[in-house]
Each structure stands twice: as C-alpha cells, then as structure tokens.
C-alpha cells in the first residue's frame, strides 16, 4: 500500500465521527426567535391606561396605495443611425423623386440599402418610389420588409401598412386593402 492510502484509511474514522454527532436531528423542534410581529398584542379595553397603550402602527401599514389608470408607453420613433454617405444618398434620392426621376431615385435608394440593409426607413422610402412607379407588388413587398425591421416604431409601421393598402387597392384587392388599413389603425 502506498503512503496516501494509509493516510486516507487513518483519517476516515475522523471524518465519519463528524457526521454522527451532528447537531441536526430529524424531527427535533425548532426554536422560534422573538420577533415583534410574532409577539401577542396586549388586550385592550375601552379605556387605555398609560401602561397599556396600543402598539404603534408600522410605517408600512400607514402607506396608502394609489392605483393609476394605464397609460400606454410613449411613442418611439426610430431615428436610424445613418452614415454621411447614406444621408447624402437619401437627399439625392429625394431631389430625384421631386424632379420626377423615379428610376434614378430607385437606383439611389438601392445604393443606400446596399450600405445599410437593416434600415427600415430606407426600405419604406424605396417602397414609396416603387408605388409611384406603379410597381405595386414590389412596393408591397418592400413595405413588408420595412415592417419586419421597424420594431417598435409604430409610426413607421403605420405608414407601411397604409402603403400596402394603397398598393393592394391599386391592383383591385379591396379586401386585402381593408385588412391593411385595419392593421394601420391598430398600429397607432
């Protein structure tokens, strides 16, 4: 036998005796501490003597609870963090759109989207250009993509649903347009 085995066998009884004499015993009663909330209240009659004054109320008992009417959280308007290059492209696309160059505006917006593909506002602006170009199916798809990226921006989501309603109404899908308008009204 090696030295560590011998030492282990010699120390084993020491460790086992520690387990036998434990202070914890199953079924033993637990002593309760005196706590102010567990002490019995003094019996009070109609008249209180100076020695028998009622216990003062705790500060927590004196607090009143007021219930407020639910107010929705404030509107969150996402301001996309855009680089200077994207800002310049958006301004250029706006100038092109105002001058009637929808093809140039669409190309400029697509270029901005290649730089920032997760920018919901850029997708919305491209959808507006496609709607103006009478590419209704593509406008609806781009507005849906913008909605997927819009997160908590309820105003942008509402604009997208209204754009989808216009696109659907333009192709004769009145039921789909009504559904999209209802979604826009619930996005408020």
C-alpha positions, 0 to 999 in steps of 0.5 A, spaced: 500 500 500 502 506 498 503 512 503 496 516 501 492 510 502 494 509 509 493 516 510 486 516 507 484 509 511 487 513 518 483 519 517 476 516 515 474 514 522 475 522 523 471 524 518 465 519 519 465 521 527 463 528 524 457 526 521 454 522 527 454 527 532 451 532 528 447 537 531 441 536 526 436 531 528 430 529 524 424 531 527 427 535 533 423 542 534 425 548 532 426 554 536 422 560 534 426 567 535 422 573 538 420 577 533 415 583 534 410 581 529 410 574 532 409 577 539 401 577 542 398 584 542 396 586 549 388 586 550 385 592 550 379 595 553 375 601 552 379 605 556 387 605 555 391 606 561 398 609 560 401 602 561 397 599 556 397 603 550 396 600 543 402 598 539 404 603 534 402 602 527 408 600 522 410 605 517 408 600 512 401 599 514 400 607 514 402 607 506 396 608 502 396 605 495 394 609 489 392 605 483 393 609 476 389 608 470 394 605 464 397 609 460 400 606 454 408 607 453 410 613 449 411 613 442 418 611 439 420 613 433 426 610 430 431 615 428 436 610 424 443 611 425 445 613 418 452 614 415 454 621 411 454 617 405 447 614 406 444 621 408 447 624 402 444 618 398 437 619 401 437 627 399 439 625 392 434 620 392 429 625 394 431 631 389 430 625 384 423 623 386 421 631 386 424 632 379 420 626 377 426 621 376 423 615 379 428 610 376 434 614 378 431 615 385 430 607 385 437 606 383 439 611 389 435 608 394 438 601 392 445 604 393 443 606 400 440 599 402 446 596 399 450 600 405 445 599 410 440 593 409 437 593 416 434 600 415 427 600 415 426 607 413 430 606 407 426 600 405 419 604 406 422 610 402 424 605 396 417 602 397 414 609 396 418 610 389 416 603 387 408 605 388 409 611 384 412 607 379 406 603 379 410 597 381 405 595 386 407 588 388 414 590 389 412 596 393 408 591 397 413 587 398 418 592 400 413 595 405 413 588 408 420 588 409 420 595 412 415 592 417 419 586 419 425 591 421 421 597 424 420 594 431 417 598 435 416 604 431 409 604 430 409 610 426 413 607 421 409 601 421 403 605 420 405 608 414 407 601 411 401 598 412 397 604 409 402 603 403 400 596 402 393 598 402 394 603 397 398 598 393 393 592 394 387 597 392 391 599 386 391 592 383 383 591 385 384 587 392 379 591 396 379 586 401 386 585 402 386 593 402 381 593 408 385 588 412 391 593 411 388 599 413 385 595 419 392 593 421 394 601 420 389 603 425 391 598 430 398 600 429 397 607 432 
